[in-house]
Amino acid sequence: MFVHNIIISIRNLWKYKTQNIISIIGLAVGFVCFSFSALWIRYEMSYDSFHENVDRIYRVNIALNKWNTVETGVADLVQSNNPYLLANWLKSNYPEIEEASGVMPLLLNETVRNDEVSLLIVDQAFCRIFNVPVPKEFFISGSTDKPVAVTDNFAADLESIRELYGDYLIQATVPAWSANTNIPFNMLTPFTVHYPDERFNRWNFLYCDTYVLIHDGVDIAAFKEKLDKIEIPEFRETPISLILTPLKQLRYKDPAGNIQSDIKFAHIRIFTIAGLLVILCSILNHLTQFVTRARMRLRELALRKVSGASDWQIAITLYTDFLLVVVLSLFAGLMLIVFLLPAFKEYATIGSNNVNIYLELLLYAVLLIVCGFVSGGIPVLYFREKVLNRNIKSHGNYDSRNLFRKGSLLVQLIFSLVMMFCVIVFIKQIRFLHNQPDIIINSSNIAFVQPRLTPPDFPPIYADQIKQVPGIVDAIPVTGVQAFLQNRHPSETNNYVDSTGTSVSLTNNFRYEDARFFEFFGLKII
């Protein structure tokens, strides 16, 4: 019986091949757009969710001037670069905190297997917060000259790492983190390797990101209010405000504005809505064509019922016709996804493996089949019961027969207009973002050079030596080169009133440089 229904459905599919091809293409394209955008959103929102205690891990930012009543006209500066001592101070003064750690990220100017080498300078509390398995002696000062732990995805390249960093002793191998993390690293090393105790144990050592692990059961809202106004005389004369941001939300809710992406969630949502509207339009179009063809087959179905076919056999026949197009569109959509997935992953910087992605796509395909089953159920059940009454007895009104078709076309038209609007907005936003340079400079012949494993400040003496290399026109030392490389500049958010009297809020990144900096990068003051 099932094979018989499939054969009949294929014949009907071929009989109305033009209409069915349009439905298949529309559903396939909608499925691809919706699936890609849903994957994108899910990936972006899953950053750092693989940590065991992620729901209790927070990053600490400082709002320096929120309670500053001494200086007038000073903006409320929010920064993520904190003193290393802040972590221990928080743990000592607030019992709600189980662990606290200061972390200093460095991006080294080396590559291993085409991967940039990123180094985290950490303390033992970091390994306890994030469950990083390193031996106890790793943090014992003097146990080795320069201990380092590498991730297991670099384990095959230990010789290359030893060649690049011969002064480091690879003491441990730790599991590599997933690509969707805001704290990427290939190597770990203790603070004592880079800085003497007297340096990073000063409150003016402002190069660290602070992470805290909150005890289970703590009222986070009350704790945030408690941290809103605190006094640390050793650090700042006026009170400061500490801002806790859940690690899972850091990707899209960073108060300091350091974690930024070219593509915003609003743009991905617009893309998702456009894909969903394509699916809805295609299902409505297929449903309209299905109802029209079912009306044309009513006499045939009535004769089958007279010949002994049950109501459910007729329903199964109609369902097979309807779902065959949905299944074929899914097959076409999956073929498109297989073809486009590598380019999409590169564009969206998605690091998940393909197995997980295809499992998620399979879930979306099942949901689409369920939607098709439900949407096709109403006309199927209607024609199953009315097949004899409306054809053998010829009851019914012709105008009422076309009411569904007219209403469906109107809804499709509305959906199509909204879909085109979403696509136009999405394309314009993407084009705008990609046509805006980060800074207005010609960087085609400019390169950053940093001595390996040095403090963040670039010694001016190196610039004079680099200028002597043949082929180099000029060189300039940049203060805070690590912040400059990673776009981790201090930022502040101010409220302004524009020429129309409207209040606007702008976040500004800023640097302190002299005229030589402007001359080197070709920046002109307007």
N, C-alpha and C positions, 0 to 999 in steps of 0.2 A: 504493500500500500504506500509506504514511504517513497520507494523508488518511483512508483507510478506518479505520485504527486510532484516529485522533483522533475520528472520528464515533462509533465504538463506545464510546470512553472517555467522551465527552460524554453519551451515552445512559445509561451506567452511573452517571455522576456525578449525573445528574438522577434516576435511579431511587432512589438512596440519598442524596437531597439533604440531609436533616437531619443525618445522620452526617458527610457531607462538608463541610457548612457549619461544623459544630463544629470539624472538623480545620483548615479554612482559617482560621477566626478565631483558633484557638489558635496556629497557626504564624505568622500575620501579627503577632499581638501579641508573641509571643516574639521574632520577627525585629526588630521595632521596638525593644523594650526592650534586646535584646542589641546591636543596631547603635548605638543612642544611647550606651549606656554604654561600648562599645568606642571609639567616636569620642571620647568625653569623656576616657577614660584616655589614649588616644593623643595627644590635644591637650595635656593637662596634662604629659605626659612629653616633649613635643617643644619645651618652652620653650627659646628661644635656640639651638636646634639648627641654625638657618639660617646661623650665623656660620661662616666658612671654617675657622678654627682652633679651633672650639669645644672639641675634645677636649684642647686644651692651655691653655685659659683657666680660671682659678680665682679665686674671691673669697677674700680673706684676712680672717678674724675673729681677734680677740684674746681669749684667756682670761687676764684680768689677774692672778688670784690663785691660779692652779693651783700655782705654786711659791712662794707667799708664806708663808714661815716666820717672818716678823717679827711680823705681826699674827695673833692667834689668833681663831678663830671667824668668820673672814671667808669669805663664800661665793665660789665660783669664778664670777666674772662674765664672760660671753661677750658681746662687743659687736662690732658691725660699723662703728661710727663710729670711724674711725681718724685719726691725724695725717696730714696731707698729706705730710709728710716721710718717712713709712714706706715709700712706694713707691720713692723714690730710694735709701733706705737698703738695701732688700732687693736692688735691682738691683746696687748697688755691692758688696755683701757676699756675694752668692750667684751663682756663675756658672751655676747651673741656670736662672736666670731670664733670659729674652730681653728682655722688656719689663715694666714695672710702672707703674701709673697710679693716681692718686688722683682720684676723681670725686665731685662734690657735686650731688645732685639737688635741684631746687626745683620745687614745684607752684605756679604763678602763679594768682592769683585772677582769671583772664580766660578767656574761651572764644572760639574761632573756629570757626564752623560747628558749634556745639554740642559741640565737642571742648575738653576742658581743655588749657590750654597748660602743658606740662611742659618745664622748662629744665634742661639738664645743664651744669654748670660743669666744664670738662675741661682737660686739658693735651694736648700733642702726642702723648704716649705712648698716650693713649686711642685716638686716631685710627689709630695704627699697630697696636695690639692688635686693634681691631675693623674695620680696613680702611675707615675713614670718609674719603671723598675730600674734603679741604679744602685750599685753597691754602696754601703755606708762609707767606705773609705774614699769615695769620690769627692766628698766635701771636706775631708780632713786636710787642713793646710799643711803642705810639706810632704804629703804621702807620695805624690808624684810631682814632677816638674810642672807639667801642664796637662791635667787630665781632660779628656773629652769623651763624650758619648755620641755615637752616630746612630742614625735610624737604620732599621734593617733593610730598607730599600737601597741603601748605599753600601751594604755589607759586601757586595761583590766588587766594590771599587775602593777597598781599603788601601790598596797600594797607591792608587792615584791620590787619595787623601793624604797619605803619609808623605808622598812626594811634594804635594802642595804645602802641607803644614807639617814640616819635619820636626818642629819644636813641640808638637802636641803628641801626647801618649793616648792612643785610643784604648780606653779602659773598659768600655761597655758598649753593647748594642741594644737599643731600645726599639719597641715597635713604632713604625711610622704612623703618623696621624692621617686621617682622611684628608682629601684635598679641600673639602669644604670646612676650613677652620680659619679663624681670625688670628691664630697664633702659629703661623707656619714655621717649621724649623727642620734642618737636616742634622744639626749638631747641637749638643748642649755642653756648656762649660761653666764652672763655678765663678763667682765674682772674684774670688781671691786670685784667679789666674791673671786677671786684667788690672785690678786696682788694689792698692794696699788698703788695709782696714781703715786707716785714718782718712782716706778719701771718700769711700762710699758710705762711711759712717758719719757723714756730715749732712746737715739738712739742706745745704745748697747743691747737693748732688742730685740734679733734677733730670735724670735720663731714664727713669723706670716707669713701666706700667704696673699698677698695683692690682692684684687679684685677691679676693677673699672668699673663703668657704664658710658659709653661715651654718650654724647648728640647725639640725632638723627641728621643725616646730616653732621657729622664731617668727613673730609677727613682723613681716618685712615692711609693711606700711608704717608701723610704729617705729621700727628701727631707722627707716629712711628719715622720718621726722626728727629722730634723735640726732642724726648726723647732719641735719640741715644747718646747724650753727654750732661750731666747736671752736675752741681756742687752743692753739699750739704756739706759745710764745717763742719757742726756739726757732720756729719756721717763719712766722709772720706776726706782726704786731696786732693786726686787726683780726677779728673772727673770720673764718672761712666756712664754706659749705662743701660737704662731700656728697657726691652724687653716685648712687649705686645703679649700675645697669646690668641686668641679667646677661650672662654670656651668650645665651641663645638669641637675644634681641640685638646684640651688638652690631650685627651686619647691617641692619636697617634702622637702628635707633641709637647711634653713637652721639652723645651730647657734645663731645669735643669736635666732631666733624672730621676726624682723621680717617675713618673707614668710609671710603666713597666708591661708588661704582658708576660707570657711564650710563648704565641702564637702571632706571628707577622702577620701583614696584608699580607705580601708577602706569608706566608705559607697558609693563608686562600684563597688567590687569586689562588694559585696553585691548591688547593683542588677544588675551583670553576671551574677552567678550566678543570680539570680532569672530573668532573661531567658533564660539558657541552659537552665535547668530547664523553663521553659515550652516552649521548642523541643523538648527531649527528650521531655517528656510528650506533646506534640502529635504528634511523629513516632511514638512508641510507640502512641499511640491510633490514628493513621492506619494504622500497620503492622498492628495487631490487626484493625481493620475490613477492611483489604485481604486479610489471610489468611482471614478468615471468608467474605468474598465470593468469594475465589478457590476455596475449598472448594465453595461453592454452584455455581460455574461449571465444576467439573471435568469433568462429563459433556459439557458443551458443548465444552470445549477438547479432550476426547478424540475427539469426533466430528470436529472440525476436523482433528485430526492424522490420523485414518483417511482423511479426504478429501484428504490430501496435504500438509497444512501441516507444515513442518519444526519442529524443536525451537526454533530461534532465532526463527522467526516467532511462535510461541506466547509466547516470552520477551519479544519486542518488544511484543506486545499487552498482556501483563501490566505491563511497565515503563511503557507509555504510560498505563495506568490509574493507576499509583502516582504517577508524576511530574507528571501533570496537576494533581493537588491541590496538590503542592508549588509548581508554577509559579504557579497561581492565588493561593496564599497569599502568594507573593513580590510579585505584582502588587498585591494588597490592602495588603501591608505598605509597599510603596513609595509608594502613594497616601497612606497614613497619615503616612509620613515627610515627604512634600512638604507636607502640611497642618500638621504639628506642628513642622517644622524651625525656622521663625522664632522661635517661643516657646521651643524648646529652646536655641537658640543664645543668646538673651537671658538665659535662666535660668543656663546654664552658662558664660556670658561667653566663648563661642567666637568667635574672630575670623576663622577660615578662610573662604575663599570657597566658594560652593556647588558649584563645579565639582570641587574637590578632595574635598569631602565625598561627592558622588554617585559619584565614581570609587571611593572607599573602600567605599561601600555596595554598589556593583556587585561588588566583590571578596567581600564577605560573602555576597551573594546566590549567587555562583558556589560558594562553600564550602558553603552550605546545599543547593544542588542536588547537589553531589558527595556530601554526607552522605546525602541522600535516595536517590541512586543506589546507594550502598554498602549502606545499610540495607535497601533493597528488593531487593537482589540475591540475598540468601539465600533468601527464600521463592520468588522468581521462578525461580531455578535448580532449587530443589527440585520445584516443581510442573511445570516443564518436563520433567523426567525421569520423574516418577511419575504423570503425567496418565493414561496408559493402564493401568498396573499397578494403581492404587488405585481405578479406577472401573469399567472393563470387567470386571476380574476380581474387584472388590469386596473386595480385601484391606485390612486395617487395623483398628485398634482405635479405637472412638469416644472412649474416655477419653483416649487419647494424642493424639487430634486436638485436644482442648480444653486440653491441657497448656500449650501456648504461650500461649493466650488467658488462662488463669488466671495464669501467671507474669507476663505483660505487664501485666495489671491490678494485680497486687501491686506491681510496680516503679513503675507510674504513681502509685499511691497514696503510696508512699514519697517519690517526687519531688515530688508535690503538697504534702505536708506540709512538706518542707524548703523548697520555694518559698514557701509562705505564711509560714513562719517568717522567711525572708530579707526578704520584703516588709514584714512587720510591724516588724522591726528597723530597716529603712531608713526607713520612714515616721516611726517614733518618734524616730530620731536627727535627721532633718531638722526635725521639729516642735520638738524640744528646742533645736536650734541657732537656729532662727528666732525662738523665743520668749525667747531670752536677750539682753538688751541688752549692748552692749559695755561701757558704764559705766552705773551706776545713776543716771541724771540724766534730767530732763525737757528734752529738747533741741528741742522743737517751736518755741520762740521764741528760740533762741540761734543766732547766726551768728558765723563767724570772719571777721575783717577783717585784712588784712595789707598794708602799704605795698608798692607794686611794687618788685621788684628791690632789696630791702634785705637786710642780714645776717639770720640766723635769729632773733636776739633782737628782741622787739617793744619799741620804746622806750615807757616809761610815759607820756610826754607825749601820745602819740596817743590813749590811752584817755580822758584828761581832755577832749580836743577832741571825741572821738566822743560823749561823754555829753551834749554841748551840742546835738546834732542832735535836732530834734523827733521824737518817737516812740520814742526810745531810752531805756529805763528806766535801764540801768546798763551799764558797760563795765569790763573788767578786763584789764590786761596779763598775758600768759602767757609765761613764760620758755621759750625754745626752741620758738617757735610752729611752726616747720617740722616738728620732731620730733612735736609734739602733733598737727598736721594729718595726718601720715602714719603715726601710731602707731609711730614709731621710737624708743620709749623704751628706756633701758637695761633690761636684764633679767638675772636671775640664776636659776640652777637649784640648789635645795637639796633635800637628803634629810631627810625627817621620819619620825617614828614615830607612827602614829595611835593612837586609844584601844584598838584591838584588838591592838596590838603589831606591826602590819604596816608595813614600811618603804615609803614612797611618795616619789616624786620630783615636785616641782612647780617650774614655771618662772614666776617673778613679774616683771611689769613694774612699774617704780616711778618716781615723780616726787618732787621736793622742792618743796613749796608751803607757803604760810602759811595762816592761818585765813581770810583774805579769799577765797582760792580755794574753800575748802569752803563758805563762805557763799554765794558767787555761784552755784555749780552745785548747791546744795541737797544736798550730801553730808553724811551724818550718821555719826558714829563710833558703832559698836555697843559 
